Amino acid sequence: MVTATVSAKGWIVIPAKERREFGIAPGTKVIIRKDGDALRISPATPDPIAQAYGMLSGEKSLSTALLKEHEKEMIREEKRLLTWR
């Protein structure tokens, strides 16, 4: 656990080790959140869109899986219609 002292202006110095660990450089914006009876400080995402890009990518493409399922459904429907005649 690291402690810091609040200055008369309300400033808190984040120790160098923690700044390096969390990638906090001069000019980095931080988010201060209330978490119960505590405050949490974390680096703000520089660009939320860029940060989230690719977040949902995976090995399987959902579009491809949907198209394959649709193709199977069409084949089943054609077979059903041919047997109905």
Chimera marker file (.cmm) of the C-alpha trace (Angstrom):
<marker_set name="trace">
<marker id="1" x="0.000" y="0.000" z="0.000" r="1" g="1" b="0" radius="0.5"/>
<marker id="2" x="1.275" y="3.441" z="-0.923" r="1" g="1" b="0" radius="0.5"/>
<marker id="3" x="0.354" y="6.627" z="0.917" r="1" g="1" b="0" radius="0.5"/>
<marker id="4" x="0.393" y="10.201" z="-0.310" r="1" g="1" b="0" radius="0.5"/>
<marker id="5" x="-0.205" y="13.560" z="1.310" r="1" g="1" b="0" radius="0.5"/>
<marker id="6" x="-2.761" y="16.022" z="-0.016" r="1" g="1" b="0" radius="0.5"/>
<marker id="7" x="-1.343" y="19.533" z="-0.470" r="1" g="1" b="0" radius="0.5"/>
<marker id="8" x="-3.119" y="22.750" z="0.484" r="1" g="1" b="0" radius="0.5"/>
<marker id="9" x="-4.253" y="23.017" z="-3.154" r="1" g="1" b="0" radius="0.5"/>
<marker id="10" x="-5.682" y="19.481" z="-3.095" r="1" g="1" b="0" radius="0.5"/>
<marker id="11" x="-2.834" y="17.974" z="-5.140" r="1" g="1" b="0" radius="0.5"/>
<marker id="12" x="-1.669" y="14.403" z="-4.626" r="1" g="1" b="0" radius="0.5"/>
<marker id="13" x="1.663" y="13.134" z="-5.920" r="1" g="1" b="0" radius="0.5"/>
<marker id="14" x="1.447" y="9.629" z="-7.364" r="1" g="1" b="0" radius="0.5"/>
<marker id="15" x="4.743" y="7.838" z="-6.674" r="1" g="1" b="0" radius="0.5"/>
<marker id="16" x="6.977" y="7.174" z="-9.720" r="1" g="1" b="0" radius="0.5"/>
<marker id="17" x="6.749" y="3.385" z="-9.425" r="1" g="1" b="0" radius="0.5"/>
<marker id="18" x="2.948" y="3.463" z="-9.655" r="1" g="1" b="0" radius="0.5"/>
<marker id="19" x="3.020" y="6.042" z="-12.489" r="1" g="1" b="0" radius="0.5"/>
<marker id="20" x="5.280" y="3.743" z="-14.508" r="1" g="1" b="0" radius="0.5"/>
<marker id="21" x="3.195" y="0.670" z="-13.702" r="1" g="1" b="0" radius="0.5"/>
<marker id="22" x="-0.043" y="2.306" z="-14.871" r="1" g="1" b="0" radius="0.5"/>
<marker id="23" x="1.427" y="4.342" z="-17.727" r="1" g="1" b="0" radius="0.5"/>
<marker id="24" x="0.656" y="7.701" z="-16.158" r="1" g="1" b="0" radius="0.5"/>
<marker id="25" x="2.807" y="10.409" z="-17.730" r="1" g="1" b="0" radius="0.5"/>
<marker id="26" x="2.629" y="14.195" z="-17.416" r="1" g="1" b="0" radius="0.5"/>
<marker id="27" x="-0.625" y="15.362" z="-18.981" r="1" g="1" b="0" radius="0.5"/>
<marker id="28" x="-2.363" y="11.986" z="-18.566" r="1" g="1" b="0" radius="0.5"/>
<marker id="29" x="-5.980" y="12.413" z="-17.509" r="1" g="1" b="0" radius="0.5"/>
<marker id="30" x="-7.141" y="10.253" z="-14.614" r="1" g="1" b="0" radius="0.5"/>
<marker id="31" x="-10.576" y="9.165" z="-13.506" r="1" g="1" b="0" radius="0.5"/>
<marker id="32" x="-11.479" y="9.463" z="-9.831" r="1" g="1" b="0" radius="0.5"/>
<marker id="33" x="-14.347" y="7.186" z="-8.829" r="1" g="1" b="0" radius="0.5"/>
<marker id="34" x="-16.136" y="6.728" z="-5.569" r="1" g="1" b="0" radius="0.5"/>
<marker id="35" x="-16.070" y="3.057" z="-4.587" r="1" g="1" b="0" radius="0.5"/>
<marker id="36" x="-18.045" y="2.677" z="-1.392" r="1" g="1" b="0" radius="0.5"/>
<marker id="37" x="-16.104" y="4.654" z="1.174" r="1" g="1" b="0" radius="0.5"/>
<marker id="38" x="-12.937" y="4.786" z="-0.953" r="1" g="1" b="0" radius="0.5"/>
<marker id="39" x="-11.706" y="6.744" z="-3.950" r="1" g="1" b="0" radius="0.5"/>
<marker id="40" x="-10.198" y="4.948" z="-6.944" r="1" g="1" b="0" radius="0.5"/>
<marker id="41" x="-7.822" y="6.710" z="-9.299" r="1" g="1" b="0" radius="0.5"/>
<marker id="42" x="-7.187" y="5.167" z="-12.698" r="1" g="1" b="0" radius="0.5"/>
<marker id="43" x="-5.797" y="6.436" z="-15.997" r="1" g="1" b="0" radius="0.5"/>
<marker id="44" x="-8.496" y="7.635" z="-18.366" r="1" g="1" b="0" radius="0.5"/>
<marker id="45" x="-8.705" y="5.948" z="-21.746" r="1" g="1" b="0" radius="0.5"/>
<marker id="46" x="-7.122" y="8.368" z="-24.218" r="1" g="1" b="0" radius="0.5"/>
<marker id="47" x="-9.554" y="7.536" z="-27.008" r="1" g="1" b="0" radius="0.5"/>
<marker id="48" x="-12.407" y="5.226" z="-25.986" r="1" g="1" b="0" radius="0.5"/>
<marker id="49" x="-13.230" y="4.319" z="-29.598" r="1" g="1" b="0" radius="0.5"/>
<marker id="50" x="-9.653" y="3.353" z="-30.391" r="1" g="1" b="0" radius="0.5"/>
<marker id="51" x="-9.334" y="1.515" z="-27.089" r="1" g="1" b="0" radius="0.5"/>
<marker id="52" x="-12.493" y="-0.523" z="-27.717" r="1" g="1" b="0" radius="0.5"/>
<marker id="53" x="-11.661" y="-1.309" z="-31.365" r="1" g="1" b="0" radius="0.5"/>
<marker id="54" x="-11.261" y="-5.051" z="-31.817" r="1" g="1" b="0" radius="0.5"/>
<marker id="55" x="-12.573" y="-5.801" z="-28.345" r="1" g="1" b="0" radius="0.5"/>
<marker id="56" x="-15.229" y="-8.153" z="-29.672" r="1" g="1" b="0" radius="0.5"/>
<marker id="57" x="-13.064" y="-9.812" z="-32.294" r="1" g="1" b="0" radius="0.5"/>
<marker id="58" x="-12.417" y="-13.458" z="-31.864" r="1" g="1" b="0" radius="0.5"/>
<marker id="59" x="-11.556" y="-16.565" z="-33.765" r="1" g="1" b="0" radius="0.5"/>
<marker id="60" x="-15.086" y="-17.025" z="-35.070" r="1" g="1" b="0" radius="0.5"/>
<marker id="61" x="-16.872" y="-14.477" z="-37.183" r="1" g="1" b="0" radius="0.5"/>
<marker id="62" x="-20.460" y="-14.139" z="-36.062" r="1" g="1" b="0" radius="0.5"/>
<marker id="63" x="-21.463" y="-12.950" z="-39.544" r="1" g="1" b="0" radius="0.5"/>
<marker id="64" x="-19.926" y="-16.015" z="-41.143" r="1" g="1" b="0" radius="0.5"/>
<marker id="65" x="-21.598" y="-18.292" z="-38.608" r="1" g="1" b="0" radius="0.5"/>
<marker id="66" x="-24.952" y="-16.609" z="-39.258" r="1" g="1" b="0" radius="0.5"/>
<marker id="67" x="-24.583" y="-16.985" z="-43.034" r="1" g="1" b="0" radius="0.5"/>
<marker id="68" x="-23.700" y="-20.681" z="-42.660" r="1" g="1" b="0" radius="0.5"/>
<marker id="69" x="-26.705" y="-21.241" z="-40.421" r="1" g="1" b="0" radius="0.5"/>
<marker id="70" x="-28.932" y="-19.421" z="-42.919" r="1" g="1" b="0" radius="0.5"/>
<marker id="71" x="-27.595" y="-21.618" z="-45.736" r="1" g="1" b="0" radius="0.5"/>
<marker id="72" x="-28.338" y="-24.781" z="-43.716" r="1" g="1" b="0" radius="0.5"/>
<marker id="73" x="-31.824" y="-23.481" z="-42.987" r="1" g="1" b="0" radius="0.5"/>
<marker id="74" x="-32.454" y="-22.849" z="-46.713" r="1" g="1" b="0" radius="0.5"/>
<marker id="75" x="-31.363" y="-26.398" z="-47.575" r="1" g="1" b="0" radius="0.5"/>
<marker id="76" x="-33.648" y="-27.845" z="-44.881" r="1" g="1" b="0" radius="0.5"/>
<marker id="77" x="-36.541" y="-25.731" z="-46.157" r="1" g="1" b="0" radius="0.5"/>
<marker id="78" x="-35.964" y="-26.814" z="-49.765" r="1" g="1" b="0" radius="0.5"/>
<marker id="79" x="-35.914" y="-30.483" z="-48.692" r="1" g="1" b="0" radius="0.5"/>
<marker id="80" x="-39.102" y="-29.991" z="-46.694" r="1" g="1" b="0" radius="0.5"/>
<marker id="81" x="-40.843" y="-28.364" z="-49.661" r="1" g="1" b="0" radius="0.5"/>
<marker id="82" x="-39.714" y="-31.116" z="-52.045" r="1" g="1" b="0" radius="0.5"/>
<marker id="83" x="-41.063" y="-33.842" z="-49.745" r="1" g="1" b="0" radius="0.5"/>
<marker id="84" x="-44.352" y="-31.957" z="-49.313" r="1" g="1" b="0" radius="0.5"/>
<marker id="85" x="-45.181" y="-32.147" z="-53.030" r="1" g="1" b="0" radius="0.5"/>
<link id1="1" id2="2" r="1" g="1" b="0" radius="0.2"/>
<link id1="2" id2="3" r="1" g="1" b="0" radius="0.2"/>
<link id1="3" id2="4" r="1" g="1" b="0" radius="0.2"/>
<link id1="4" id2="5" r="1" g="1" b="0" radius="0.2"/>
<link id1="5" id2="6" r="1" g="1" b="0" radius="0.2"/>
<link id1="6" id2="7" r="1" g="1" b="0" radius="0.2"/>
<link id1="7" id2="8" r="1" g="1" b="0" radius="0.2"/>
<link id1="8" id2="9" r="1" g="1" b="0" radius="0.2"/>
<link id1="9" id2="10" r="1" g="1" b="0" radius="0.2"/>
<link id1="10" id2="11" r="1" g="1" b="0" radius="0.2"/>
<link id1="11" id2="12" r="1" g="1" b="0" radius="0.2"/>
<link id1="12" id2="13" r="1" g="1" b="0" radius="0.2"/>
<link id1="13" id2="14" r="1" g="1" b="0" radius="0.2"/>
<link id1="14" id2="15" r="1" g="1" b="0" radius="0.2"/>
<link id1="15" id2="16" r="1" g="1" b="0" radius="0.2"/>
<link id1="16" id2="17" r="1" g="1" b="0" radius="0.2"/>
<link id1="17" id2="18" r="1" g="1" b="0" radius="0.2"/>
<link id1="18" id2="19" r="1" g="1" b="0" radius="0.2"/>
<link id1="19" id2="20" r="1" g="1" b="0" radius="0.2"/>
<link id1="20" id2="21" r="1" g="1" b="0" radius="0.2"/>
<link id1="21" id2="22" r="1" g="1" b="0" radius="0.2"/>
<link id1="22" id2="23" r="1" g="1" b="0" radius="0.2"/>
<link id1="23" id2="24" r="1" g="1" b="0" radius="0.2"/>
<link id1="24" id2="25" r="1" g="1" b="0" radius="0.2"/>
<link id1="25" id2="26" r="1" g="1" b="0" radius="0.2"/>
<link id1="26" id2="27" r="1" g="1" b="0" radius="0.2"/>
<link id1="27" id2="28" r="1" g="1" b="0" radius="0.2"/>
<link id1="28" id2="29" r="1" g="1" b="0" radius="0.2"/>
<link id1="29" id2="30" r="1" g="1" b="0" radius="0.2"/>
<link id1="30" id2="31" r="1" g="1" b="0" radius="0.2"/>
<link id1="31" id2="32" r="1" g="1" b="0" radius="0.2"/>
<link id1="32" id2="33" r="1" g="1" b="0" radius="0.2"/>
<link id1="33" id2="34" r="1" g="1" b="0" radius="0.2"/>
<link id1="34" id2="35" r="1" g="1" b="0" radius="0.2"/>
<link id1="35" id2="36" r="1" g="1" b="0" radius="0.2"/>
<link id1="36" id2="37" r="1" g="1" b="0" radius="0.2"/>
<link id1="37" id2="38" r="1" g="1" b="0" radius="0.2"/>
<link id1="38" id2="39" r="1" g="1" b="0" radius="0.2"/>
<link id1="39" id2="40" r="1" g="1" b="0" radius="0.2"/>
<link id1="40" id2="41" r="1" g="1" b="0" radius="0.2"/>
<link id1="41" id2="42" r="1" g="1" b="0" radius="0.2"/>
<link id1="42" id2="43" r="1" g="1" b="0" radius="0.2"/>
<link id1="43" id2="44" r="1" g="1" b="0" radius="0.2"/>
<link id1="44" id2="45" r="1" g="1" b="0" radius="0.2"/>
<link id1="45" id2="46" r="1" g="1" b="0" radius="0.2"/>
<link id1="46" id2="47" r="1" g="1" b="0" radius="0.2"/>
<link id1="47" id2="48" r="1" g="1" b="0" radius="0.2"/>
<link id1="48" id2="49" r="1" g="1" b="0" radius="0.2"/>
<link id1="49" id2="50" r="1" g="1" b="0" radius="0.2"/>
<link id1="50" id2="51" r="1" g="1" b="0" radius="0.2"/>
<link id1="51" id2="52" r="1" g="1" b="0" radius="0.2"/>
<link id1="52" id2="53" r="1" g="1" b="0" radius="0.2"/>
<link id1="53" id2="54" r="1" g="1" b="0" radius="0.2"/>
<link id1="54" id2="55" r="1" g="1" b="0" radius="0.2"/>
<link id1="55" id2="56" r="1" g="1" b="0" radius="0.2"/>
<link id1="56" id2="57" r="1" g="1" b="0" radius="0.2"/>
<link id1="57" id2="58" r="1" g="1" b="0" radius="0.2"/>
<link id1="58" id2="59" r="1" g="1" b="0" radius="0.2"/>
<link id1="59" id2="60" r="1" g="1" b="0" radius="0.2"/>
<link id1="60" id2="61" r="1" g="1" b="0" radius="0.2"/>
<link id1="61" id2="62" r="1" g="1" b="0" radius="0.2"/>
<link id1="62" id2="63" r="1" g="1" b="0" radius="0.2"/>
<link id1="63" id2="64" r="1" g="1" b="0" radius="0.2"/>
<link id1="64" id2="65" r="1" g="1" b="0" radius="0.2"/>
<link id1="65" id2="66" r="1" g="1" b="0" radius="0.2"/>
<link id1="66" id2="67" r="1" g="1" b="0" radius="0.2"/>
<link id1="67" id2="68" r="1" g="1" b="0" radius="0.2"/>
<link id1="68" id2="69" r="1" g="1" b="0" radius="0.2"/>
<link id1="69" id2="70" r="1" g="1" b="0" radius="0.2"/>
<link id1="70" id2="71" r="1" g="1" b="0" radius="0.2"/>
<link id1="71" id2="72" r="1" g="1" b="0" radius="0.2"/>
<link id1="72" id2="73" r="1" g="1" b="0" radius="0.2"/>
<link id1="73" id2="74" r="1" g="1" b="0" radius="0.2"/>
<link id1="74" id2="75" r="1" g="1" b="0" radius="0.2"/>
<link id1="75" id2="76" r="1" g="1" b="0" radius="0.2"/>
<link id1="76" id2="77" r="1" g="1" b="0" radius="0.2"/>
<link id1="77" id2="78" r="1" g="1" b="0" radius="0.2"/>
<link id1="78" id2="79" r="1" g="1" b="0" radius="0.2"/>
<link id1="79" id2="80" r="1" g="1" b="0" radius="0.2"/>
<link id1="80" id2="81" r="1" g="1" b="0" radius="0.2"/>
<link id1="81" id2="82" r="1" g="1" b="0" radius="0.2"/>
<link id1="82" id2="83" r="1" g="1" b="0" radius="0.2"/>
<link id1="83" id2="84" r="1" g="1" b="0" radius="0.2"/>
<link id1="84" id2="85" r="1" g="1" b="0" radius="0.2"/>
</marker_set>
